[in-house]
Amino acid sequence: MAVVPSVAICRACAYRERIELPGPGRVVANVGDNVTPADAVAFVVERGPLRTLNLAGSLRVEPRRVREFLAIKEGQSVRADEVVAQREAMLRVLQVRAPADGRVMAVGAGVALLEGFPSERPLRGSIPGRVVEVVAGESLTVEGTGAVIVASTMIGADFAGPLKMVAPVPERVLRPEHIDATCHGAIIVGGVGDDPAALRRASEFGAQGAMLGSAPSSWAGMALPLPVVLCEGYGSAPMNRLAFDVFNDLAGSLTYVIRRGARVWVIAPAPVEARTHFSGPALAPLEAGATVRVAGGPYAATTAEVVDYLPSTGEAILKGARERILVPAANVEVVVM
């Protein structure tokens, strides 16, 4: 039996994520708090920037003589514009001042190493839900229920808003004329991306972002006017029908789009009776009866049931709309529904 990656296309799902602090810090969310991706759930301590001060050059002395003119000591804290070293020349005083607040880490070879003071950076971007566990200084765990769709690619930053369907079928190419004032503040869900002019019009009407099946690879290098999610990645494939139908059911629902590594989590929280539990992509068995999404090759964006797996060739036999199709196992993902 082969194992392949899994992907969520789930209308009623219980989801969970453990968020680890990427460095020293403190968790400020408490168990029982309801959080969204916009909330600061923790603060992470970041070291200040390192700066090298050319003392010998500024004082116009040999490096070995720099210590004669120091106004501070190694390890001492200094404030911006404070004198670090100075020397009286014939006609004026040569000075070296601290460019920013910090601490003098070391002096040697004619230079001083200044490290800025540590600062705290807020940690945002949690999944929407309720905090169920906190490990002080290390992590927090958030749980929720609702719809979860895992998409392939995101161009731009995370975004959120109510869903607005602008395509009746996933094969429809998004055009400027499909966008109007009803897209204000919304996430537009279209079919296939082609002309960036449609995105410009959506931005002019105040859309928060767009979700499409795919778009040309040239979009990756463009400064798009609003963030875009591609469920199937770059190319010309329409959105897979399962995901499109879920988005259609969710029209009007507040939805969060969050980057997670190489994938994108699309979450519409709701108090639903959860049939499936999702805590991130994992490996799943490729076996008869499983529903899979084809992620590459000529059948990309197809969702179908597995009829059989052929170990000898590493291929899966899928039940297509009209006939059975043969797809390399490397091109499929098991759908968590």
ABEGO torsion letter per residue (X at the ends): XBBBBBBBBBABBBBBBBBBBABBEBBABBBGBBBBAABBABBBBBBBBBBBBBAAAAAGBBAAAAAAABABBBGBBBBBGBBABBBBBAABBBBBBBABBEBBABBEGGBBBBBBBBBBBBBBGBBBEBBABBBBGABBBBBBBEBBBBBABBBEBBBBEBBBBABABAABBBBAAABBAAABGBBBBBBBBABAAAAAAAAAAGBAEBBBABBBAAAAABBBABBBBBAAEBEABBBBAAAAAAAAAABGBBBBBBBBEABBBBBBBBBBBBABBBAEBBBBBBBBGBBBBBABEAABGBBBBBABBBAAAGBBBBBBAABBBBBBAAABBBBBX
